[in-house]
Amino acid sequence: MTSPPALLIAGHGIRDEAGANAFRDFVRVLARRDPELPVAGGFAASSSPSLADAVTDLVGLGAERVAAVPLTLLESGNAAGGLHAALGGARERHSGLSYSRGRPLGPHPSLLRVLGRRVDEALGGPARTPGDRSNVMVLLVADGSTDPEANADVHRAARLLWEGRGYAGVETAFVSLAAPDVPSGLDRCVRLGAARIVVLPYFLFTGTLPERILQQTEGWAAAHPGIEVHPADVIGPADELLDLVMERYREAAADGGPLTGSPSGTDDGSHAPASGTDDGSHAPAR
């Protein structure tokens, strides 16, 4: 009987140590969930450990097959190309390994539930009646990309978050590389008549960019004392995120084919059917 593939958690790259530590902690928590499953995590760019080092660790644990799960909410062409190149390099170093690759994580229904929970936490608790959120505007803030497809996926996540939750609306903004920025997004919420605004980071983990969102939110709120503004937390290592990574792993393991995905990002290597809502960051795992 063929043993299941090892699980490789693939981050694109993180710009600060706090975010990298959150990534490493998440990988350790995931590994403790199933001690029989070899698990390692690494980055395709600019952070340690590298994906190549993580693959070497899995080989040392006896892995003959690897299923890679991108720990990203969105996958831009640049991120897809970087991950493809990094995995291709690891494959050359360990020619006996076979690889398959899972899909990015968002916007999956379980993560949308976590985002809704973060909104509730920012407002002091869950709504008691459907009308309790009717004057709340949510500003969903993502990293931003030069890839318009990745930015469009943020708008799709915003629409899915709005559906059925009773908010006045869900608008989008970006902390870098794309418009509107956070202050402009807040201005738009006010123009749309928002009485209360929750600024919700569309990030997995804490780090430089979520901190920048918080600083910009606090600066804007100080300049607009008549508007009620609530900063929310990142998704974090919620049980739903752990479960979703394992769902993506099972999809990739069932696919069983060779590593796919082109540097252009046109093929993300996900042949398994979606479960629930069809879902599709840079930050890479921020």
N, C-alpha and C positions, 0 to 999 in steps of 0.2 A: 504494500500500500504506500502510495506516494505521500510524504509528509507535507503539511501545508507550508507555504512560503513564509519566510521571515518578514516582519513588518519594518519598513523604512519610512520614518517620518521626515518629509522633505520640506525644509523652509527655504525661501528664496534668498533671504539675507536680512539681517536686522541691524539697525544703525547704532544701537546703544546696548550697554551691558545689562540694563534692567530687563529689556525685552528679550535678550538672548538667555538670561537666567530663567525667565518665565517659560521660554520654549524648552529649555533643558529640564526644568521641573516637571513640565507637562509630560515629556517623554518618560521620565522616571515613574510618574504616577500611572501612565498607561502600561508600562512594563510590569508593574506590580499587580495589575488587574489579572493577567494571565501569565504566571511564571513559566509555563511550558512554551510560550511563544517567544522566539527571539525578537527583540525590539531594539532599534537604535534610531537616532535622529541626527540630522546634520543639515548644513546650509549649502545652497548652490553658489552663494557669493558672500564675500566680505565678513563672514562671521565664523566662529569656531564652536563645535567641530565641523569640518567640511563633510559633504555627502560622501566623498571618497573615504574619509576616515570611518564614517559610520558603516559603510559597506564592508570595509576591512574588519570592523568589530563583528559584524554579522557572520562573515566567513569564519572568524575565529570561534564563533558559537556553533559552527557546523552547518550554516545555511547553504543550501544548493539552489534555492529559488528566493527571489526577493519581490515583494509587492510594495511599491512606493506610493505613499499617500501624500499629496501636496497639502501642507498645513497652511492653506491660504483660503480666504473668502472669495477672492476674485483672481482670475488668471489673465494677465495681460500677455500680449505677444512677447514682450521682453522677458517676463517671468517664465513663460513656457519655454522660450529658447534657452534661457539660463539653466533651467532644470534639465532640459533634454541634453544639453552639452555636458552638464556635470554627471548625469547618469551614464551618458555615453563614455565619458572618461573612466568612470568606475568599472564599466563593463569591459573595457579594454584591459584593465589591470587584473580582472578576475574573469577570464574568458569562459570558465566553466559554469558561471552563474547564468540563470535565466531570469528575466525581469518582466513584470507587468506594472501598469501604472493606473492609479485611481484618479477620480475627478476632484476638482476643488470642492470646498465645503459648502459654499453658500450660493444663493439664499435658501437653505433647507428649512422646512417647517419647524424642526426642533430648535434651530438657532433663532428663528423668528420669535419663538416662545421665550427664549432667554432674553432677547432684546426687549420684548414687551415687559418682562420682569424687571429689567434694568430701568425702564421708564417708570414703572410702579414704585421701585425703590427710590428713585430720584424725587418722586412726588410724595413720599412719606408712607406709602402702603398701597395695596391693591384697591381698585375702584369698588365701591359698594353698590353702585347702580350704573347702568349703561350711560346715563347722562353725566356722570362724574368726570368723564374725559372729553366731553363735547366742546370744551373751550381750550383744549390742550393741542398745541401744534408741536410736532416732533421734527427736529432738524437732524437728519441722519448724516453724519460726517465721515467720509472715507478718506483714504490716502490721496487719491488722485493719480492719474496715469496719462501718459502720452498716447495710450491706446484707447480710442473712442469706444471700442466694444466693452472694455473693462469699466469705463465710466458709465456706459449705458446700463450695465448690470447693477450698478448702485441705484439707479433710478428704478429698476425693476424690483430690487429689494425693498425700496421705500414703498412702492405700491403694494407689495405683498404684506408689508408690516401694517399698512393702513387698513387693509381689508378686514372688516368685522371687529375692529378693536375700539371703535367709537371715538377716535381722535378727530379733531377738526381737520387735520391733514398731516401729511408727512412730506417734508421738503428735503432736498439734498444739498450738500456742500462738500467741499474738498479742502484739505489742509495743505495740499501742495499740487503743483503741476496742472491743475484744472480749475475752472471756474464753475460756480461762484465760490469764493472763499468763505470762511466762517462768518465774519462780520456782514458780508453781503447776503449770506443766507439768512442771518437773523433779521436784517433789514427787510428782506422779502416776507418773512413770517409776519412781521409787524404790518406791512402793507396789506397782507391778506387778512388782517384783523385779529391776529393771535392775542389772547389775553394772558396765556401761560405758554412758555416755550421750554421744552426739554431738549437739550443738546446731547445727542446720543452718538458716541463714537462707534463706527463700524470697524472695529478692530478686535482681534482675538485677545491680545495681551497688552499690558501697560508698556510704556516706553516714551521715547522723545516726542513722537507725533501726537499721541493722546495727551501728553502733558501740554503740548503747544495748543491743542484744541481747548483744553481747560483754561489756559492763560488768555487766549483770545476771547473765550466766552466771558470770563470774569472781567476783562477789560471792557468789552462791549456792554455788559450789564452795569458796570460802574458809570458808564456814560449815558445810560438809559434807565434811570432809577424808577421810572414809572412802569417798567415792564418786568413781569415776574419770570425769571430765567433760572432753570434748574439743570446743572450738569449731571450727566449720568455716567455710570462706570462702563468699562469695556466688557466684552463677553466673558472673558476669564475661563479658568479650567472647570467649567460647569459639567455636571454629569452628562448633559445632553451633548456637549462637545466630545467628550470621551466616547460616548455611544456612536456618534456620527463618524468619527475617525474609524472605528471598528466596522461600521457599515460600509464605508468606502474601501476598507481593507478587504472585506469579504467579496465585494464586487470585483476588485482587481484580482483577487486570488481565484475567483470563479472564471474570470476571463481567460487566465492561463496562457495568453499569447505572449509574444515577444514584446519588448519595450517599444512603444509607439509614441508618436507625437513629434511634430516637426518644429524647428526653431521659429517658424513663422507663427506658431500658435494655432494653425488652422485645424490641427488634429490633436486633441488633448488626450488621446489614448483611452478614452472612456467608452467602452463598448457595452458595458452592462446597462440594463434598463434602469431608469431612475425610479426611486421609490417615493411615493407621495407626490409633492409638487416637483415639477421638473426644475432642477436647480443647477446651477452652473458652477490678493490682494497684495496688495503688495505687502506690501508689507506683509508682505510675506509674513505671515504669521506674526503680526505685531501684537 
